[in-house]
Amino acid sequence: MRRREFITLLGGAAAAWPLAARAQQPVMPVVGFLNAGTPEGFAPFAAPFRDALREAGYVEGQNVTVEYHWLEGHYDRLPALIGDLVRRRVAVIATPGFTQGAVAAKAATTTIPIVFGVAEDPVKLGLVASLARPGGNATGINFFFNEVVAKRLGLLHDLVPKAARIAVLVNPASAVITETMVRDIPEAARALGLQVQFLNASTIPEIEAAFATVGRDRADALFVAPDAFFTSRRGQFATLAARDRLPASCSNRAMVEAGLLMSYGTSFADMFRQAGVYTASVLKGANPADLPVLQSTKFEFVINLQTARALGLEVPNAIQLLADEVIE
């Protein structure tokens, strides 16, 4: 072989080595993270999810890619997003705190692992065969909802005993939660001698309109349904509630920290962390069919005492002692 030909062959082979090495490197797994809220509104909850991944050895950008898809209340975008994730065969679809997303993902694929966080019974939703043995491609956390509705309404009644007319705000775009609220709230209200009025809001202007209706109809307090879009708009809720001097009950502490009167429900931060733990387990090779559905055990009752004072409410020491946190 001529010297020039040998050098050319050697150079070509050397140039191919990096390409071959790159081809042999494992493709970084992709986690499709879906939520109905906004990235700003859900930053306190996405952080525990990332922390759980990191504690399990998965660092974004190094050995895992997490694609955050925030619907910002636009539930109509969900089918296209799910379809794209399924077509690309991502490693995991994670839907903590997003029931509609979990149901849509389950309907779209029977093979891609799904890690959910849902308030309703995942068996009734068709996500799993049973809590102990999911038996399919989905598992996650059941953080309860029906079980705490009556208690949250009772705590609002304890804080605002003179309130007889309660406006209940739901997001009709979140159909499963809305159906549950409409079914369960009236019975809980009757047991307390309360009257309830349901109002709908799916957009920022509709939240404004709902508050206007509450004022016009002279409701004594507001009961906000658990909804990712509502949580993302907690600043708007706090501003309007303060303007109208309206006692408001919600399902998570983030809205109370923003200025609403009280919350009672599952710790969202803990639920997102658990979803991160299960996502990491699936990335390591665990089969969702064999991972039992977890049930949240951490519930929080939070009162904003500063808001109570602004509303002219006296919060008895007995109720303050029941609270997990009292925000001064």
C-alpha positions in Angstrom: 0.0 0.0 0.0 1.3 3.4 -0.9 2.3 5.7 2.0 -0.2 8.4 0.9 -3.1 5.9 0.8 -2.1 4.5 4.2 -2.1 8.0 5.8 -5.5 8.8 4.2 -7.0 5.5 5.5 -5.5 6.1 9.0 -6.8 9.6 9.1 -10.3 8.5 8.0 -10.4 5.8 10.7 -9.3 8.3 13.4 -12.0 10.7 12.4 -14.6 7.9 12.7 -13.6 7.0 16.2 -15.3 9.9 17.9 -18.4 9.3 15.9 -18.5 5.6 16.9 -17.9 6.6 20.5 -20.8 9.0 20.4 -23.1 6.4 18.8 -22.3 4.0 21.6 -23.2 6.5 24.3 -26.6 5.8 25.9 -29.4 8.2 24.9 -30.4 10.3 27.8 -33.9 9.3 29.0 -36.7 12.0 28.7 -39.3 12.5 31.3 -42.4 14.3 30.1 -43.7 16.4 33.0 -47.3 17.7 32.6 -49.2 20.2 34.7 -52.2 22.5 34.2 -50.6 25.4 36.0 -47.8 27.8 35.2 -44.0 27.4 35.7 -44.0 30.5 38.1 -47.0 29.3 40.0 -45.8 25.8 40.5 -42.1 26.4 41.1 -42.5 25.5 44.9 -43.8 22.1 43.9 -41.6 21.3 40.9 -38.5 21.8 43.1 -39.3 18.8 45.4 -39.9 16.6 42.3 -36.4 17.6 41.0 -34.9 17.1 44.4 -36.2 13.5 44.6 -34.7 12.8 41.1 -31.4 14.2 42.2 -31.3 12.2 45.4 -31.8 9.1 43.4 -28.9 10.0 41.1 -30.7 11.7 38.3 -29.5 15.2 37.5 -31.2 17.2 34.7 -29.0 17.8 31.8 -26.4 15.2 32.9 -28.2 11.8 32.8 -31.9 12.7 32.4 -33.9 15.3 30.5 -37.1 16.6 32.1 -39.4 18.4 29.7 -41.8 20.6 31.6 -45.1 21.2 29.8 -47.3 23.8 31.5 -50.8 24.2 30.2 -51.4 27.5 32.0 -55.1 26.6 32.3 -55.4 25.7 28.6 -56.7 22.2 29.0 -57.5 22.0 25.3 -53.7 21.7 24.6 -53.5 18.4 26.5 -54.3 15.9 23.7 -51.6 17.4 21.4 -49.0 17.3 24.2 -49.8 13.8 25.2 -49.8 12.7 21.5 -46.3 14.2 21.0 -44.9 12.5 24.1 -46.3 9.2 23.0 -45.0 9.5 19.5 -41.5 10.2 20.8 -41.8 7.4 23.3 -40.4 9.3 26.3 -39.1 7.2 29.2 -41.8 8.4 31.7 -44.9 10.6 31.7 -45.2 12.3 35.1 -48.5 14.1 36.0 -48.4 15.0 39.7 -51.4 17.0 40.7 -53.0 16.7 37.3 -55.8 14.2 37.1 -56.9 15.1 33.6 -53.3 14.6 32.4 -53.1 11.2 34.0 -56.4 10.0 32.5 -55.4 11.4 29.1 -52.0 9.7 29.2 -53.5 6.4 30.2 -55.9 6.6 27.3 -53.1 7.3 24.9 -50.6 4.6 25.8 -50.5 1.2 27.5 -46.7 0.9 27.3 -45.0 4.2 28.3 -44.8 4.3 32.2 -47.0 6.9 33.8 -46.4 8.3 37.3 -49.5 10.2 38.5 -50.6 12.2 41.5 -54.4 12.2 41.6 -56.9 13.3 44.2 -59.6 10.9 43.2 -59.7 7.1 43.4 -57.2 5.9 40.7 -59.1 2.6 40.4 -62.4 4.3 39.6 -60.5 6.6 37.2 -59.3 3.4 35.3 -55.6 4.2 36.0 -54.8 1.0 37.9 -56.4 -2.4 38.6 -55.9 -2.0 42.4 -53.9 0.2 44.7 -51.7 -2.7 45.9 -51.1 -4.2 42.4 -51.6 -1.5 39.7 -51.1 -4.1 37.0 -50.5 -1.8 34.0 -48.2 1.0 32.9 -49.3 3.5 35.6 -48.8 4.1 39.3 -48.3 7.0 41.6 -49.8 8.8 44.5 -53.5 9.1 45.7 -53.6 12.3 47.7 -57.3 12.2 48.5 -59.9 14.8 47.9 -63.4 13.5 48.7 -62.2 12.6 52.2 -61.1 16.1 53.0 -63.8 18.2 51.4 -66.2 18.0 54.3 -63.4 18.6 56.9 -62.2 21.7 55.0 -65.7 23.1 54.8 -66.1 22.4 58.5 -62.9 24.3 59.3 -64.1 27.3 57.3 -67.3 27.2 59.2 -65.3 27.2 62.5 -63.3 30.1 61.4 -66.2 32.1 60.0 -69.2 30.8 62.1 -71.5 33.6 60.9 -71.0 32.7 57.2 -74.2 31.0 56.0 -73.9 31.4 52.2 -70.8 29.9 50.6 -69.7 30.4 47.0 -68.0 27.4 45.6 -65.6 28.2 42.7 -64.8 25.3 40.3 -63.0 25.1 37.0 -65.2 23.2 34.5 -62.2 22.5 32.3 -61.0 20.2 35.1 -64.1 17.9 34.7 -63.3 15.2 37.2 -62.7 17.5 40.2 -65.7 19.7 39.2 -68.0 16.6 39.1 -66.8 15.5 42.5 -67.3 18.9 44.0 -70.8 19.3 42.6 -71.7 15.8 43.9 -70.2 16.0 47.4 -70.2 19.6 48.6 -74.0 20.0 48.9 -74.3 17.1 51.3 -71.4 18.4 53.5 -73.0 21.9 53.4 -76.4 20.6 54.5 -74.8 18.8 57.5 -73.4 22.2 58.6 -76.6 24.2 57.8 -74.9 26.1 55.0 -76.2 27.2 51.6 -73.8 26.8 48.6 -73.7 28.4 45.2 -71.5 27.0 42.4 -69.6 29.4 40.1 -67.4 28.5 37.1 -64.0 30.0 36.1 -61.5 28.7 33.5 -59.7 32.0 32.6 -58.3 35.1 34.3 -61.3 37.2 33.2 -63.7 34.5 34.5 -62.1 34.6 37.9 -62.7 38.4 38.0 -66.3 37.8 36.9 -66.8 35.1 39.6 -65.7 37.5 42.3 -68.1 40.1 40.9 -70.9 37.5 41.2 -69.9 36.6 44.7 -70.2 40.3 45.7 -73.5 40.9 43.9 -75.1 37.8 45.4 -73.7 38.6 48.9 -72.0 35.3 49.6 -70.3 35.2 53.0 -67.3 33.2 52.1 -65.5 31.5 49.1 -64.6 27.8 48.8 -62.0 27.3 46.1 -61.8 23.9 44.3 -58.4 22.3 44.1 -57.1 23.2 40.6 -53.7 23.8 39.2 -54.8 26.9 37.3 -56.3 28.4 40.4 -53.2 27.7 42.4 -51.1 29.4 39.7 -53.4 32.5 39.9 -53.1 32.7 43.7 -51.9 36.3 43.6 -55.0 37.3 41.7 -57.2 35.4 44.2 -55.5 37.1 47.2 -55.9 40.5 45.7 -59.6 40.1 44.9 -60.4 38.4 48.2 -58.7 41.3 50.1 -60.5 43.9 48.0 -63.9 42.3 48.7 -63.1 41.4 52.3 -64.0 37.8 51.5 -62.9 34.9 53.7 -61.6 32.2 51.3 -60.8 28.6 51.8 -58.4 26.7 49.5 -56.7 23.3 49.3 -53.0 24.2 49.6 -50.8 26.3 51.7 -49.3 28.3 48.7 -52.6 30.1 48.3 -52.7 30.9 52.0 -49.1 32.2 51.9 -50.3 34.5 49.1 -53.1 35.9 51.3 -56.1 33.7 51.4 -57.6 32.9 54.8 -57.1 29.2 55.2 -56.3 25.9 53.6 -56.7 22.2 54.4 -55.5 19.4 52.3 -52.6 17.2 51.3 -49.1 18.6 51.3 -48.5 19.3 47.6 -44.7 19.6 48.1 -44.7 16.1 49.6 -46.9 14.7 46.9 -44.6 16.1 44.1 -41.6 14.7 46.0 -43.2 11.2 46.1 -43.9 11.5 42.4 -40.2 12.2 41.8 -39.2 9.2 43.9 -41.4 6.9 41.8 -40.2 8.5 38.5 -36.6 7.7 39.5 -37.6 4.1 40.4 -39.1 3.7 36.9 -36.0 5.2 35.3 -33.9 2.6 37.1 -36.0 -0.2 35.6 -38.9 -0.7 38.1 -42.2 -1.8 36.5 -45.2 0.5 37.3 -47.3 -2.7 37.5 -45.4 -3.7 40.6 -45.2 -0.4 42.4 -48.2 0.0 44.7 -50.1 3.3 44.6 -48.9 5.4 47.6 -51.5 7.2 49.7 -50.6 10.6 51.1 -50.4 10.7 54.9 -49.2 14.3 55.3 -52.1 16.8 55.5 -51.8 20.5 56.4 -54.2 23.0 58.0 -52.8 26.5 57.5 -54.3 29.8 58.7 -53.2 33.3 57.6 -53.7 35.2 60.9 -52.8 38.5 59.2 -55.7 38.0 56.7 -58.0 37.0 59.6 -57.3 40.3 61.4 -57.8 42.3 58.2 -61.2 40.6 57.9 -62.0 41.4 61.5 -62.1 37.7 62.4 -61.1 36.4 65.9 -59.4 33.1 65.6 -59.8 31.2 68.8 -56.7 29.6 70.4 -58.3 26.2 70.1 -58.4 26.5 66.3 -54.9 28.0 66.1 -53.6 24.9 68.1 -55.2 22.6 65.5 -53.4 24.4 62.7 -50.1 23.0 61.3 -49.0 26.5 60.7 -50.3 30.0 61.6 -48.9 32.7 59.3 -48.6 35.9 61.3 
